[in-house]
Amino acid sequence: MTKSPGPAGNFSKGYVAVFGTVIIWSTPSLFMFYLNSFYDPFAQNFYRYSIACLAVLPFAFYFRESNAARLNARLLFACVLPTLPNVIHQISQVVSLHYMGPAVFATFMRSTVIMTAIFAVIFFPEERWIIRQWKFQVGTLLGLAGAIGVLWFQSDNGVGHISLRGLGIAVTAALTWALYGVLVKRPSAALGTVRSFAVISFITSALLLPLTLAFGNIAAPFHLGLRVNSILAISAITCISLAHVLYYIAIRELGVALSQTLQLIGPLASLALSAWIFGEHLTRLQIVSAAILLVGAFLAMQVKPQDTSEVAEAL
């Protein structure tokens, strides 16, 4: 049993963590879109996750959080569970960027708020205090409507229309990300944010290695220049290592559903960056849809925790 999300200090800490992930996670689709010209989906993910794992290992050894449990067989199995949808998500999101631009993909991925809310209700009864609040419900629906609008009103601006195959791969990426976000909650609460990510990133890298050997080009980095490999390393350390640790903190302090809903803000930065770097421009209806998305995110942010005597976060 851990502390509830009620105390103001913990709730503020959760908001700082979640906005950190919002800022960082506005860039992964741009990194992956760029790296797709040099790496296959399997090699790109294997090397990004391996670098991310190495980057977080020193912190996992030297900074142990208070009340963190020791890794045992039960917790190791709990860490394996989220890695399975995570591997599928990592590969499918990279493949999706062959069918759509980074801004459209980043916005479409916000549909995970609905999927995560459903998963959270199924797996975690303690999250239902958020689901029952009308601001969360309306905010989530507005955010989803805005995300769908950005995708639906996409014009042929050089990226091309989205095929059914591409849409199916993107839906797979969104669904597996939502499942990952739910399954990672308990091991991160038991082991601590840094140590749990170190274990999960190691297992993820280990699962990606045979896939890369079988379907990818394991020697890709040796045929590429310093610039491309440096960009891959930067994306790994920021978008995977740092962002995942912050995301685990947000899940612990705010819960899964609210942490995912606040990610609705991220695509707005992705839209601006993609337009600047790759020339991906949105139509007027897409801009209106993005505005609806922002309103939904703001409304969801108004959700406040109930009294601690009424709601206990039993992780």
N, C-alpha and C positions, 0 to 999 in steps of 0.2 A: 504494500500500500504506500503510495507516495502522496505528496501534498496535492491539494486541489488547485485548480487554476485561479482560485478566487483572490489571493492577496494581490494588492495593487502592484507591488514590486515585481512579482513574477509575471503579471500581465503586461507590464511595461517592457520587461526583458523580452517577452515573446514578440511584442510589436517591433522592437529594435531588430531582432533576429529575422523576422519575416520580411521587413522592408529591406534588409540586407540581401536576402535571397531575391527579392523583386528586382533590385538594381542589377545584381549579377546575372540572374536568369533572363534578362532582356537581351543577352548577347549570345547564348549558345547556338541558336539557330543560324546566326550570322557566321560564327566560327565554323560550324559543320558544313554550311552551304559553300564556304570558301574551300574547306579541306576536301570536299567531295571531288574536286578537280585533281586531287593528288593521291588520296587514300580510298580504298574500298571500304564499305561499311564495317567489315569485321576487323580489319587492321586498325582503322581509325579508332574504334571503340576499345580495342585491346590496349593500344598504346596510351590512350587518354586515361583509361582506368588504372593502368599499371603505374603511370606517373602520379596520378592522384593518390594511389595507395602509398607510394614511397614518400610523398610529400606529407602525409598525415601521420605516418608511423612514429616519428620522433615525439610528437605531441601525445600519442597514445601511450607511450612508455613513461613519459616524465610528468604528465599531468593527469592524474587519476581523480575523477570527481568524487566528492563525498557520497557515501552510501552506495557507491557503485558495486555491483556484484562481481564475483570472479567468473571468468568464462568457464562453463562446464558443458557437458554434452547437451543438456536441455537448451541452454542459451545459444549454443552453436547451431543447433537445429533451427532455433527461432531466427537466427541470422541467415541461414540458408534459404528459408522460405521467401523473403523479399528479393533475394538475388535472382530468382527464376523469372518473375515478371520484369525485373530490372534489365536483365540481359535482352529479353524480347523487346522491351521499350527502347533501349539504346540502339539496337540495330534497326528497328522499324522507323524510328524518328529520322535517322540518317538517310534511309531509303526514301522516306516521304519527301525529302528535300530535292529529289530528282523530279518530282511531280508538281511542286509548288514553291513559291518564293519563301524566304525566311520569315518575312513579316506575316504573311497569310498563315503559315504553319504555326508561328508563335501565338497568334490570336486564336486559331482553331483549337490549340491545345488547352485553352481555358475551359473547354467543354468538360474537362476533368472534374470541375467543381461539382457537377451533378453526379457523376459516377462516384466520386469520393464520398459525397454526402450519403449516397445509398449504401456504399460499403461500410461507412462509419456507423450507420444505424444498425447494420447487420452484425458487425463485429464488436462494437463498443457502445453498450447502452448508456454509458456515462456521457456520450456526445449528444444525446438526444435533447438536452437542454438548449443546444444551439439550433438544432433542426426545427424545433417547435416555435422559435421566435419569428414573427412575421417579417421583420427587417432582413433576417438572413434569407428567408424564403424568397421574398420579392427581389432582394439584391442578387441572389444566385440566378434567378430566372432572367432578370435583366442582363446580367453578365453573359449568360448563355445565349440569349437572343442577340446581343451585340456581337459575340464571337461568330455565330452562325451567319449574321449579316455580312460581316467582313469577308467570309468565304463565299457566300451566295452571290454577292454583287461583284465578284472579281471579274475584271475585264482581261482580254488578251493583250497584256502589256509587255510581252516579251517572254514572260514565264510560261504562258500557254494555259488553256483551260485545264481544270483538274479532271483527270480520268477517274472512272469508278475504281480502278485498281489502286490508283494513288490515294483516293479517298478512303478505301478500305484499309490500306496500310497506315494512314494517319489515324484512323479510328482505333486500330490495334495499338498504336503508340500511346494514344490517350487513355485507353482502357487499362493497359498494363501499368502506366504511370500512376493511375488512381489506386490500383491494387497494391502497388509498391508502397505508396504513401501510407496506406492503412497497415500493411503487414510490418512496416519498419518501426511502428510506434512502440511495441512492447520491448524488443531487444534494445532500442535506444534508451528507453527509460531504465532498464535494468543495468546495462553495461556503462551507460554514460554516452554522451553524444559523440565524443572523439573516438573512444575505443570501439563503439559499435560500428561507426563508419569505417574504421581501419579493418575490422573483420569482414564487413560486408563488401568493401571495395576489393579486398584480397580474394574473396570467394568469387566475386564477379569477374575479376581478371583471370582467375584460374579457369572459369567456365568459358571465357571468351578465347582463351589460347587454343584449344583444339578446334574451335570453329574457324579461327583465323588460319590455322595450319591446313584445314580441309578446304575452306572456301575463299580465303583471302590471300593476301601477299604479305607474308611475315617479314620480308626483306624490304618493304616499302621505304622505311626511313633512311636506309643506306643509299637509296637512289635519288633522294631529294635534298635540297639545299638547306642551309642553316635557317633561312627565313621561314620556310614552311614548317620545319620541325620546331622552331621556337614558338610559332603561333599555336601549334598543337599543344606544346608544353604549357603555355600560358593559359589556354582554354581549359586544360586538365586541372591545373592548380586552383584557378579561380572558380570556374563553373561547376567543377565536381567536388574537389576537396573542401574549399572554403564554404561554398554555397550549401553543400549537403550537411555540414556540421551546423550551420546556422538554421537550416531547415529542420533538423532534428530538435534543436532548441525550441523553435517555434511550435512544433508539434507537441512537445512536452508541456509547454506553458499555455498554449492557446487551444490545443486539440487539432485533430486532423482536418475537420471540415472547415473551420475558420482559417487555418493556415493556407489551405488550398484556395479559398475564395479570395483572399487578399492578393493572390498571384494574378488576379484579373488586371491589375494595374500594369504589369510587366510588358504586355504586347504594345502598349503605346510608345514606349521607348524603342522597342524593336521596329515598329513602323517607321519612326523617324530615322533610326540608324540605317535601316535597309534602303530607305529612299536616298539617303546621303551617299552610302557606299556602293550599292548595287543598282541604284536608279529604279527601285521598285516603288511605283507610285500608285496611290489608291484613288478610286473614284469618289465622287461626292457622297454616294450612298454608303460606301465603305467608311468614310469619315464619320457620317452620322451614326453608323453602327458602332464605331469605336467610342463615340461619345456616350452612347447608351451603355456600353460596357463599363465605362468609367463611373457612371452614375450608379450602376449596380454594385460595383466594388465599394464605392463610398458608403452606400446604404448598408452593406454587409459589415463595414467597419464599425458601425454604430452598435453592434451586438456587444453587450456587457455580460460578464459572468454573474451567475446567481450567487446567492449567499452560500458560504462554504458549508453551513449546516444542512443545506438542501441538496447540494451537489458535491460529490467527492470523486475525484479522478482516480479510480482504482486501476492503476496500470499493471 
